[in-house]
Amino acid sequence: MFRSFDRPEDRPLTLTWLYTQFIASYLVLIPLLAYFESHALLPVIMIIIIANGVGDGLAEPVGIKFGKRKYTTYALFTREKYVRSYAGSACVFITTFIAILAFHSYFSTVQFIAAVLTVPVLITLAEAFSPHTWDSPLIYAVGGASLIGILHFL
């Protein structure tokens, strides 16, 4: 199982990045779960979970297969640059857009329009600029904060 995500370019930091990303992800997700539950909006958190799990999960294989245009990002604890593709990042955008459509009933019309116009862009930017292997906590934080802003203030 470890071999399925142990990329040669990540060695020797594979486990460090894995554990720190998991810890940071839960430190972000648990307060978001508490917030959405306390406001009777718990299903809305699935938008960011789908964006991360499906969108970011598909980003690498899609980027490898179709990603002609690429950009670089750094990782934690190193100055080495890592490559991402615009096609992979587009997966995050499209998946987030579809997830918002799927949970449209939790938004008013104004909230829905604001969510469709901003959340996919913000989550895609979070994925694009996050350190290598640290996409999840930033996707959760940016997605959660933007949804809270939309649902609370609009």
C-alpha positions in Angstrom: 0.0 0.0 0.0 2.8 2.4 0.8 4.3 1.9 -2.6 1.1 3.3 -4.2 1.9 6.8 -3.0 5.7 6.6 -2.4 6.9 8.6 -5.5 10.6 8.4 -6.1 10.9 12.1 -6.3 9.4 12.5 -2.8 12.1 10.4 -1.0 13.3 10.7 1.7 10.5 13.0 2.8 7.5 10.8 1.8 6.5 9.9 5.4 7.2 13.4 6.7 5.0 15.0 4.1 2.3 12.4 4.6 2.0 12.7 8.3 2.3 16.4 8.5 -0.4 16.8 5.8 -2.7 14.4 7.7 -2.2 16.3 10.9 -2.8 19.7 9.3 -5.8 18.4 7.4 -7.5 17.2 10.6 -6.6 20.4 12.4 -8.5 22.2 9.7 -11.3 19.7 9.1 -12.4 19.2 12.7 -13.3 22.8 13.4 -15.0 23.0 10.0 -17.1 20.0 10.8 -18.0 21.5 14.2 -19.0 24.8 12.5 -21.1 23.3 9.7 -22.7 20.9 12.2 -23.6 23.7 14.6 -25.3 25.6 11.7 -27.2 22.5 10.4 -25.1 22.6 7.2 -22.9 19.5 7.7 -23.5 18.1 4.1 -22.0 21.3 2.7 -18.6 20.2 3.9 -18.8 17.5 1.2 -18.1 20.1 -1.4 -14.5 20.6 -0.1 -14.1 16.9 0.6 -15.1 16.1 -3.0 -12.9 18.9 -4.4 -9.9 17.4 -2.5 -10.7 13.7 -2.8 -11.9 13.5 -6.4 -10.6 16.8 -7.9 -7.1 16.7 -6.4 -7.1 12.9 -6.6 -7.6 13.0 -10.4 -5.2 16.0 -10.9 -2.1 13.9 -11.0 -3.2 11.1 -13.4 -4.9 13.7 -15.7 -1.8 15.9 -15.5 0.5 13.1 -16.4 -1.7 12.0 -19.3 -2.9 15.4 -20.7 -0.8 18.0 -19.0 1.3 19.7 -21.7 1.5 23.0 -20.0 3.1 22.9 -16.6 4.1 25.1 -13.7 6.3 24.6 -10.6 5.8 24.7 -6.8 8.0 24.1 -3.8 7.6 21.6 -1.0 8.1 21.9 2.7 11.5 21.3 4.2 13.3 21.5 0.8 14.1 24.0 -2.0 13.5 21.5 -4.7 10.8 22.5 -7.3 8.0 20.1 -8.2 5.9 20.2 -11.4 2.1 20.5 -11.7 0.0 20.9 -14.8 -2.8 23.2 -15.7 -4.8 20.2 -16.8 -4.5 18.7 -13.4 -5.5 21.9 -11.7 -8.5 22.1 -14.1 -9.7 18.8 -12.5 -9.9 20.6 -9.2 -11.8 23.5 -10.7 -14.3 21.3 -12.6 -14.9 18.9 -9.7 -15.5 21.8 -7.2 -17.9 23.4 -9.7 -19.9 20.1 -10.0 -19.9 19.6 -6.3 -21.4 23.0 -5.7 -24.1 22.2 -8.3 -24.8 18.9 -6.5 -25.3 20.7 -3.1 -27.2 23.7 -4.6 -30.2 23.2 -2.3 -28.1 24.4 0.7 -27.6 27.8 -0.8 -30.0 30.7 -1.4 -29.9 32.0 -5.0 -27.4 34.8 -4.1 -25.2 32.3 -2.1 -25.3 29.8 -5.0 -24.2 32.3 -7.6 -21.4 33.6 -5.2 -20.3 30.0 -4.5 -20.2 29.0 -8.2 -18.2 32.1 -9.1 -15.7 32.1 -6.3 -15.2 28.7 -4.6 -13.9 26.7 -7.6 -11.4 29.5 -8.4 -10.3 29.8 -4.7 -9.9 26.1 -4.2 -8.0 25.7 -7.5 -5.6 28.5 -6.5 -5.1 26.9 -3.1 -4.2 23.6 -4.8 -2.0 25.4 -7.3 0.0 27.4 -4.8 0.1 24.9 -1.9 3.4 23.2 -1.2 4.0 19.8 -2.9 2.0 17.1 -1.2 0.3 19.6 1.1 -2.7 20.4 -1.0 -5.3 18.9 1.3 -5.1 21.2 4.4 -5.0 24.3 2.1 -7.9 23.1 0.0 -9.9 22.4 3.2 -9.0 25.8 4.8 -9.6 27.9 1.7 -12.7 26.0 0.7 -14.1 26.0 4.2 -13.4 29.7 4.8 -15.0 30.7 1.5 -18.1 28.6 2.1 -18.4 30.0 5.6 -18.1 33.5 4.3 -20.7 32.9 1.6 -23.2 31.1 3.9 -22.7 33.4 6.8 -22.5 36.8 5.2 -24.7 36.5 2.1 
